[in-house]
Amino acid sequence: MKRLVRTLLAVIGVLALVMVGAVVYVTTFFNPEDLKPRLVEVVKEHTGLELALDGDLSWSFYPRIGVSVAEAEAWLPQQPDGSVPFASFGHASVSLAFAPLLKGQIAIDGLTLDGLSLNLVRNEQGEGNWEALIERLEGKGTDAEKALAPASAGPNPDDGGGLSVALNIANVTVDNGTLRLLDHQAEQEWLAESLAVSGSNVNPTTAFPLSATFSLKRFDQLEGDRITALQSDVKFNSEIQLGLADERHVLNKLALETNTLVAGSSERQQATLNSDQMVLDLGQQRLHMAPSTLGVSLIDPRLGDERLPLSLDFELESDLAAGTAQLRDIALTGPHSLSLKGNLNFRELATAPQYSGQMRLDPMSLRPWLDRLGALPTMAEENSLSEVSLTTPVKGDLEQASFEGLTLVLDDSTFTGNAGARFDGSRVDLDLEGDMLNLDQYLPPEDVENNTASLPGIAAAVAQEEAPALLPASWLAQLEETVALSLSQLTIGGQNFQDVSLGMQGENGKHQLTGFDAGFHEGRLQATGQLDASTSPLEWQLAPKVQDVRLDSLLVSLGEDPAPMAGALQAEGQLTSQGNNREALLNNLNGTIDAEVEDGSLPGNNISEQLCSVVARFEEEEMSRDWAEDTRFEEVSGTFEIRDGVAHNEDLLITVPGIEMTGEGHLELMTRAFEATGAARFLDTADAACKVNPRLQRVAFPARCEGTLGSDSSEWCSFDLRAFSRSLGELAQDEARDELREELDERVDEELENLGDHIGEDAGRELRDAVRGLFN
């Protein structure tokens, strides 16, 4: 046992003597300064960089043999004198494998760079100062791989003598690095500070792990008092396989984390990117990413009070030379059942990016999203927007997107067609067909007057309007639109429309209603018009046209049940107004409407029976005929002049067999209060309702009406007894005057006949005519 111990101790002693001898040999007979020319030569040969090793090279022996230099700088070929070095570092150390060094080889075992600084510049033409270096490296790819062969490869057989450089670095460490990009074309500066890179077993032939951290900043101006537009802390981890010969680099198990602060925000945005594999093929100018996941955690007052987590799964294939890319198997998921899937193709990525593809939004509720955005309006139906889905092709660029051939499901409604919009909200294009749309369920209930919430994109515009604004005037002032909408059924304001078609066009704040046509209460409702949002207040024009609309059905839908009048309504008009709320529009309404009711009737009330009863009592007679329950009108017509929200009428005409009724009055549209007077007269016609003394045909049977629309119509009108008494008095006076005139005519004729015998026949005729004229 003692012999074994003594033997081991002897072996250890011999090994110690060998190590000491080796150190003495290296430090005595091998000067590290001899490496300088070789290192400078290798760098220049393979990169073209002019390397300056200003500091002294020194040996280190613990924990391994190495060489270090205090400072170094490198300039690009033809770089102007006195300019900032392209690259520099404050301190660098290289540890070398001992055995290959004794054989005349430089096998790098470790590399440490402290204070690395890299300065990149892109000029106004978009040319980078690094491009010449890349071209040089591309031309030296094979030679570089030979020079950077693994340490185990042994001496370079093609080298006639001297030391050969091999690369199999056990550890690479970069601390306190700085990377700066001055982009004169974009007038921006990108700055990566506190750069720290670490790698192990760095080798050009097999994959090796590499990690990096740095702080990234962006400035949107190159000079002056600059503000940091973006600041991000970045972490990177991957296993990298370099392909220096074929320029095909592979990153396995890629993990990228960012923590970003944008100017004007107090909260940082978080993002992570994980990919099983990313292949960058510089030779073929192609980029491939295997199934990858991008996760973000966003926070912004516009996105609510809590962070918004989103996850995007995808696979990427890109042709860098052609400027194209394909995103496949896209799956965007998030809270509140968000699930958006599809594929996208990109082109012209380097100049004007454009995209096209197919997207599908699975059924989800928009209510929690609008609530998060502070844009959930108060709607009459609490479950509105609770089921929304979309399937559509998509194409566009960085400014706009279009959806041609979309299918949109909105609650109980389904729409198909085309849509498009600019992202800044300045243009909207719609060409849609739908089965049904109940707008009332998306409008505020009747007891809610102020509802300023709106859809995303125009919320800010609505906020600038005075409540309760009907429309976002500031948004409409800059909006361009082309709208074509067809619906099988539309419900708005409690009214149902069938076979609806709507067309609108707008630009420069002027929006034309090119056409509205819809079935309405068994008839048609049509309109054209204009909204001028370029002025303040808004200016409106409307030209409505009503054809064969059932008046009784319309009145019942407006709350008049039973309807006080029936018939086919015909109307046409020209209207103007100003304002952006209901009160202003009604108070400023002006225009003319011509209206007529065909085949009209007054249900449950027979005016002929009432008037004939009055006549019978007046002449002390009894009626013996049977009367219908309703009054059938031959004609109902009138022109309504609207001035400042008040509708005036002076030519109302209603005729029934043997009776004619005329009237005039006014209606205040805001309060719905009205006053009207009318009078009925008997006509001597063959279809008269009753026989009337010719004396009574000259008498007006007046009525007076007043009240409020929506109140009990049975209390609106009453017989005007006072006016009727005046009519009878006027009739009596007229009859007395007629009797007196007849008596005077007889006596004057007699006297004039006698006088005519004396003055002659012709002179007597002229005198009689002149006298009669005095009494007419």
FIMARNU-719366 format. One record per residue (C-alpha): x, y, z. Coordinates in steps of 0.05 Angstrom, whole numbers, padded with zeros to 5 digits, always signed. Example, Ala and Ser with C-alpha at 12.3 -4.5 7.8 and 13.67 -1.06 7.14 Angstrom:
2
+00246-00090+00156
+00273-00021+00143
//
This chain:
776
+00000+00000+00000
+00057+00047+00018
+00090+00032-00049
+00025+00049-00085
+00020+00115-00049
+00092+00132-00062
+00082+00114-00136
+00021+00159-00143
+00057+00216-00109
+00116+00207-00156
+00070+00209-00216
+00037+00273-00191
+00104+00303-00179
+00128+00286-00249
+00065+00316-00279
+00075+00379-00238
+00146+00384-00262
+00122+00376-00334
+00070+00431-00326
+00121+00477-00294
+00169+00462-00349
+00117+00476-00401
+00101+00543-00370
+00175+00561-00367
+00182+00541-00440
+00124+00582-00464
+00141+00644-00424
+00214+00639-00441
+00216+00619-00514
+00146+00639-00540
+00130+00714-00543
+00055+00730-00550
+00073+00793-00589
+00092+00745-00645
+00017+00730-00653
-00001+00802-00671
+00021+00802-00744
-00012+00735-00755
-00078+00757-00725
-00078+00823-00764
-00061+00784-00827
-00117+00733-00817
-00169+00787-00803
-00150+00828-00863
-00145+00767-00908
-00215+00742-00892
-00253+00806-00877
-00215+00864-00907
-00216+00900-00840
-00156+00940-00819
-00142+00915-00748
-00102+00956-00699
-00079+00921-00635
-00056+00980-00595
-00050+00947-00527
+00003+00899-00505
-00012+00825-00512
-00001+00788-00447
-00003+00716-00424
-00050+00687-00373
-00039+00618-00342
-00097+00608-00295
-00145+00576-00302
-00120+00565-00374
-00066+00591-00420
-00089+00652-00457
-00072+00718-00491
-00105+00784-00476
-00102+00854-00506
-00124+00918-00474
-00156+00952-00535
-00166+00942-00609
-00199+00978-00667
-00219+00959-00737
-00235+01001-00798
-00271+00984-00862
-00232+00985-00927
-00226+01056-00953
-00257+01084-00890
-00239+01158-00883
-00183+01175-00835
-00205+01203-00768
-00274+01170-00772
-00304+01128-00717
-00278+01056-00721
-00326+01007-00752
-00313+00961-00693
-00273+00965-00629
-00268+00934-00560
-00237+00955-00495
-00209+00888-00473
-00205+00820-00505
-00176+00754-00482
-00166+00689-00519
-00151+00625-00483
-00114+00572-00523
-00111+00497-00520
-00041+00480-00496
-00025+00417-00535
-00043+00444-00605
-00001+00506-00589
+00061+00463-00580
+00046+00434-00650
+00044+00503-00682
-00032+00510-00681
-00077+00564-00651
-00136+00526-00623
-00181+00577-00589
-00211+00549-00525
-00245+00612-00500
-00259+00683-00525
-00279+00743-00483
-00295+00812-00509
-00308+00870-00462
-00333+00938-00487
-00347+00916-00558
-00372+00973-00602
-00400+00965-00672
-00420+01026-00713
-00466+01015-00774
-00486+01071-00821
-00537+01073-00877
-00533+01133-00924
-00589+01172-00956
-00590+01123-01015
-00600+01064-00968
-00530+01036-00975
-00498+01007-00912
-00425+01012-00893
-00427+00938-00876
-00445+00916-00947
-00373+00916-00972
-00353+00872-00912
-00409+00823-00928
-00388+00819-01001
-00317+00805-00978
-00339+00750-00931
-00384+00719-00985
-00323+00714-01030
-00281+00684-00975
-00331+00634-00949
-00290+00571-00964
-00224+00601-00940
-00257+00625-00877
-00282+00556-00862
-00212+00527-00871
-00183+00579-00825
-00237+00568-00774
-00236+00492-00776
-00244+00454-00710
-00184+00448-00666
-00184+00373-00674
-00173+00380-00748
-00098+00389-00737
-00051+00431-00779
-00074+00461-00844
-00043+00417-00897
-00046+00473-00948
-00005+00519-00905
+00069+00517-00921
+00088+00533-00849
+00074+00577-00789
+00015+00575-00744
-00055+00557-00767
-00119+00584-00734
-00174+00535-00715
-00241+00549-00682
-00272+00505-00630
-00286+00556-00576
-00308+00525-00511
-00336+00591-00486
-00350+00658-00519
-00368+00717-00477
-00384+00788-00498
-00398+00840-00443
-00417+00914-00444
-00426+00914-00519
-00456+00971-00560
-00486+00966-00629
-00506+01031-00664
-00543+01040-00731
-00548+01110-00760
-00601+01108-00814
-00597+01173-00854
-00649+01149-00902
-00703+01140-00848
-00673+01194-00803
-00671+01145-00745
-00619+01117-00698
-00622+01048-00668
-00578+01035-00607
-00566+00968-00573
-00531+00978-00506
-00508+00932-00450
-00500+00877-00501
-00481+00811-00469
-00470+00748-00510
-00449+00680-00486
-00439+00615-00523
-00406+00548-00512
-00373+00499-00559
-00376+00550-00615
-00363+00511-00678
-00378+00522-00752
-00398+00450-00765
-00444+00431-00707
-00499+00467-00668
-00479+00505-00606
-00520+00543-00554
-00519+00618-00556
-00554+00670-00512
-00555+00746-00513
-00586+00803-00475
-00586+00877-00493
-00625+00942-00486
-00652+00969-00551
-00670+01042-00563
-00697+01080-00623
-00691+01155-00636
-00733+01187-00691
-00683+01242-00705
-00608+01242-00713
-00590+01309-00682
-00616+01358-00630
-00654+01346-00566
-00676+01275-00580
-00732+01236-00548
-00729+01160-00540
-00786+01135-00585
-00777+01063-00564
-00738+01026-00510
-00738+00950-00504
-00701+00899-00461
-00687+00838-00504
-00668+00767-00486
-00647+00714-00538
-00632+00640-00532
-00621+00588-00586
-00579+00531-00612
-00543+00557-00674
-00513+00517-00730
-00469+00559-00776
-00462+00541-00848
-00404+00584-00871
-00394+00547-00936
-00466+00543-00961
-00489+00605-00921
-00545+00565-00890
-00554+00581-00816
-00601+00543-00771
-00629+00566-00704
-00660+00511-00664
-00704+00521-00602
-00707+00596-00613
-00733+00637-00555
-00738+00713-00558
-00766+00757-00503
-00778+00833-00506
-00801+00883-00455
-00817+00947-00492
-00834+01018-00471
-00862+01064-00525
-00858+01140-00520
-00920+01169-00487
-00934+01105-00448
-00918+01089-00376
-00928+01014-00382
-00883+00964-00418
-00909+00917-00471
-00886+00845-00466
-00875+00796-00523
-00844+00727-00532
-00827+00688-00595
-00814+00614-00592
-00797+00572-00653
-00775+00500-00660
-00729+00519-00718
-00711+00580-00760
-00670+00570-00823
-00636+00630-00855
-00608+00611-00922
-00568+00670-00946
-00545+00633-01008
-00616+00621-01032
-00642+00685-00998
-00696+00646-00962
-00723+00646-00891
-00762+00589-00860
-00794+00585-00791
-00823+00520-00768
-00888+00523-00727
-00877+00582-00681
-00914+00620-00628
-00915+00695-00616
-00945+00715-00549
-00958+00787-00527
-00983+00819-00464
-01007+00889-00481
-01030+00945-00435
-01057+01012-00456
-01114+01057-00433
-01146+01045-00501
-01145+00970-00488
-01176+00973-00418
-01148+00972-00348
-01119+00902-00351
-01066+00870-00394
-01090+00839-00459
-01057+00771-00472
-01056+00748-00545
-01023+00687-00576
-01007+00678-00650
-00987+00610-00678
-00958+00609-00749
-00908+00579-00798
-00867+00625-00842
-00835+00616-00910
-00802+00676-00943
-00764+00690-01007
-00721+00749-00987
-00696+00763-01057
-00766+00765-01086
-00794+00802-01026
-00849+00751-01014
-00871+00711-00954
-00925+00662-00934
-00955+00657-00865
-00989+00589-00859
-01033+00558-00805
-01045+00625-00772
-01083+00619-00706
-01094+00682-00665
-01125+00667-00597
-01142+00711-00538
-01192+00723-00482
-01267+00723-00491
-01265+00664-00541
-01224+00701-00593
-01202+00652-00647
-01180+00678-00715
-01149+00629-00765
-01124+00633-00836
-01066+00640-00884
-01033+00702-00913
-00987+00715-00973
-00942+00776-00974
-00906+00810-01032
-00864+00872-01044
-00840+00868-00972
-00780+00913-00984
-00818+00969-01019
-00894+00971-01011
-00918+00909-00972
-00983+00878-00996
-01019+00817-00971
-01075+00770-00991
-01104+00707-00961
-01163+00676-00925
-01187+00689-00854
-01239+00657-00809
-01265+00686-00744
-01299+00633-00701
-01365+00652-00667
-01353+00699-00609
-01384+00756-00570
-01362+00827-00585
-01393+00854-00521
-01334+00841-00474
-01286+00868-00525
-01325+00932-00536
-01333+00938-00460
-01257+00932-00453
-01247+00986-00505
-01298+01031-00471
-01340+01029-00535
-01399+00986-00515
-01461+01027-00532
-01525+01022-00492
-01570+00980-00535
-01644+00962-00530
-01627+00887-00533
-01578+00866-00479
-01554+00806-00519
-01538+00845-00582
-01469+00831-00613
-01464+00767-00572
-01453+00721-00632
-01408+00746-00688
-01369+00705-00739
-01334+00719-00804
-01306+00680-00863
-01272+00720-00917
-01215+00728-00966
-01172+00788-00948
-01123+00832-00986
-01092+00899-00974
-01031+00938-00955
-01006+00979-00896
-01061+01032-00906
-01124+00992-00923
-01156+00924-00926
-01211+00895-00969
-01255+00833-00959
-01284+00807-01025
-01331+00749-01018
-01342+00754-00943
-01396+00719-00902
-01413+00756-00838
-01460+00730-00784
-01485+00784-00736
-01532+00754-00684
-01593+00733-00725
-01569+00767-00789
-01525+00739-00845
-01490+00784-00896
-01451+00766-00958
-01412+00810-01007
-01353+00856-01006
-01325+00906-00956
-01264+00949-00949
-01236+01005-00906
-01175+01048-00892
-01143+01036-00825
-01147+01110-00807
-01222+01108-00817
-01222+01157-00875
-01256+01110-00925
-01308+01055-00922
-01333+01012-00980
-01392+00964-00972
-01430+00921-01021
-01470+00873-00979
-01533+00831-00984
-01568+00808-00921
-01629+00769-00900
-01652+00813-00843
-01628+00868-00797
-01662+00894-00735
-01628+00960-00723
-01673+00975-00664
-01638+00923-00621
-01572+00960-00631
-01600+01029-00618
-01609+01057-00548
-01676+01044-00514
-01727+01100-00517
-01713+01122-00445
-01639+01132-00460
-01625+01199-00492
-01550+01203-00489
-01509+01148-00521
-01441+01172-00543
-01407+01104-00548
-01390+01080-00617
-01351+01027-00654
-01275+01027-00652
-01244+01075-00700
-01295+01131-00691
-01301+01133-00615
-01255+01194-00612
-01296+01229-00664
-01361+01217-00626
-01330+01242-00562
-01320+01310-00595
-01394+01317-00611
-01445+01350-00566
-01490+01298-00534
-01536+01270-00555
-01506+01273-00625
-01538+01229-00677
-01475+01224-00721
-01399+01234-00711
-01394+01298-00751
-01318+01305-00748
-01309+01234-00775
-01361+01246-00830
-01326+01310-00851
-01265+01270-00876
-01299+01204-00893
-01304+01176-00964
-01352+01120-00976
-01387+01078-01028
-01444+01037-00999
-01492+00989-01032
-01536+00950-00984
-01592+00901-00999
-01635+00870-00946
-01694+00824-00947
-01721+00857-00884
-01700+00918-00844
-01730+00940-00777
-01717+01011-00752
-01758+01057-00709
-01809+01001-00699
-01822+01000-00774
-01811+00941-00820
-01784+00949-00890
-01780+00895-00943
-01735+00886-01003
-01691+00944-00981
-01638+00974-01026
-01593+01031-01004
-01539+01068-01042
-01492+01122-01015
-01430+01158-01040
-01389+01210-01005
-01326+01251-01009
-01301+01319-00983
-01353+01315-00927
-01413+01312-00974
-01451+01247-00972
-01503+01231-01025
-01562+01185-01013
-01564+01162-01085
-01623+01118-01073
-01667+01085-01020
-01722+01038-01041
-01762+00992-00997
-01829+00959-00989
-01867+00994-00934
-01937+00976-00908
-01958+00944-00974
-01930+01003-01014
-01862+01032-01031
-01819+01084-00997
-01765+01118-01038
-01717+01174-01023
-01655+01211-01046
-01617+01263-01007
-01552+01293-00984
-01515+01304-00918
-01463+01360-00918
-01415+01348-00861
-01364+01399-00886
-01404+01454-00852
-01425+01466-00781
-01480+01451-00765
-01494+01392-00810
-01539+01407-00869
-01590+01357-00893
-01631+01349-00957
-01684+01296-00968
-01732+01282-01025
-01780+01227-01001
-01832+01193-01044
-01888+01149-01017
-01929+01104-01062
-01991+01063-01042
-01972+01058-00969
-02031+01032-00927
-02047+01090-00882
-02085+01048-00832
-02027+00999-00824
-01978+01056-00815
-02020+01091-00762
-02029+01027-00723
-01953+01017-00723
-01946+01087-00696
-01992+01071-00638
-02059+01093-00666
-02100+01029-00655
-02152+01029-00682
-02129+01073-00739
-02170+01137-00747
-02162+01135-00824
-02150+01083-00878
-02129+01086-00950
-02069+01086-00998
-02023+01144-00982
-01987+01179-01039
-01937+01233-01021
-01876+01269-01049
-01835+01326-01022
-01770+01365-01015
-01743+01376-00945
-01682+01410-00914
-01656+01417-00843
-01595+01431-00800
-01565+01401-00737
-01542+01336-00708
-01595+01317-00657
-01669+01304-00660
-01690+01370-00631
-01648+01412-00678
-01670+01372-00739
-01744+01380-00724
-01739+01454-00705
-01699+01470-00769
-01741+01429-00816
-01766+01465-00878
-01797+01443-00944
-01860+01422-00980
-01899+01356-00981
-01956+01341-01028
-02000+01285-01001
-02061+01248-01026
-02101+01188-00999
-02133+01143-01050
-02191+01095-01034
-02194+01126-00965
-02243+01115-00909
-02257+01136-00838
-02268+01070-00800
-02324+01067-00749
-02349+01137-00766
-02397+01158-00821
-02393+01233-00835
-02449+01230-00886
-02496+01200-00833
-02477+01254-00783
-02487+01312-00831
-02551+01285-00860
-02578+01276-00789
-02564+01349-00775
-02600+01369-00839
-02660+01324-00823
-02667+01354-00754
-02660+01423-00783
-02716+01411-00833
-02756+01370-00783
-02752+01306-00824
-02735+01234-00807
-02682+01191-00841
-02702+01122-00861
-02641+01093-00898
-02587+01046-00871
-02518+01075-00865
-02450+01041-00872
-02404+01040-00811
-02347+01076-00848
-02340+01139-00888
-02314+01126-00958
-02273+01184-00987
-02272+01201-01060
-02212+01246-01051
-02165+01268-00995
-02109+01316-01015
-02068+01373-00989
-02002+01410-00992
-01962+01419-00928
-01913+01477-00924
-01862+01465-00868
-01828+01526-00839
-01780+01520-00780
-01810+01455-00755
-01883+01474-00763
-01925+01443-00819
-01978+01490-00848
-02036+01470-00892
-02086+01516-00927
-02116+01471-00981
-02139+01408-00947
-02195+01377-00989
-02238+01316-00971
-02296+01294-01015
-02349+01242-01003
-02410+01230-01047
-02451+01294-01043
-02406+01327-00991
-02343+01368-00996
-02299+01385-00937
-02243+01437-00937
-02196+01457-00882
-02131+01488-00859
-02086+01484-00798
-02016+01472-00772
-01976+01418-00735
-01916+01430-00690
-01870+01372-00706
-01831+01377-00641
-01889+01376-00593
-01937+01340-00642
-01991+01390-00623
-02039+01412-00678
-02097+01459-00692
-02143+01456-00752
-02210+01483-00776
-02254+01454-00830
-02321+01461-00862
-02368+01413-00898
-02416+01432-00953
-02470+01393-00989
-02465+01385-01064
-02521+01374-01113
-02496+01309-01143
-02530+01246-01166
-02495+01204-01113
-02510+01252-01056
-02516+01219-00988
-02583+01253-00976
-02630+01304-01008
-02616+01373-00982
-02656+01437-00989
-02619+01481-01039
-02618+01535-00986
-02575+01490-00941
-02526+01475-00997
-02501+01545-00985
-02489+01533-00910
-02420+01510-00885
-02421+01458-00829
-02357+01477-00792
-02313+01435-00746
-02253+01452-00703
-02197+01403-00686
-02139+01408-00636
-02098+01362-00595
-02034+01322-00595
-02016+01264-00640
-02016+01201-00599
-02073+01223-00554
-02145+01198-00559
-02167+01216-00630
-02241+01214-00610
-02230+01279-00572
-02193+01316-00627
-02252+01347-00665
-02319+01378-00647
-02376+01413-00686
-02366+01488-00685
-02436+01511-00666
-02417+01585-00663
-02389+01584-00733
-02450+01546-00756
-02495+01600-00726
-02457+01653-00763
-02466+01614-00827
-02541+01611-00816
-02544+01685-00801
-02506+01701-00864
-02554+01656-00902
-02614+01693-00873
-02584+01760-00891
-02569+01736-00961
-02641+01711-00970
-02671+01776-00943
-02627+01816-00989
-02648+01772-01048
-02723+01783-01032
-02713+01859-01027
-02675+01860-01091
-02731+01822-01127
-02784+01870-01100
-02743+01931-01121
-02730+01902-01189
-02805+01895-01202
-02822+01966-01180
-02764+01998-01218
-02781+01958-01280
-02852+01984-01278
-02832+02057-01270
-02779+02053-01322
-02827+02023-01372
-02872+02083-01364
-02812+02130-01370
-02789+02093-01432
-02852+02113-01469
-02832+02185-01462
-02756+02183-01477
-02754+02129-01529
-02740+02054-01529
-02664+02056-01535
-02654+02109-01483
-02702+02075-01436
-02663+02009-01442
-02597+02043-01423
-02630+02077-01364
-02659+02011-01338
-02591+01977-01342
-02557+02033-01304
-02609+02033-01248
-02606+01958-01239
-02531+01963-01232
-02541+02006-01170
-02573+01947-01133
-02525+01893-01153
//
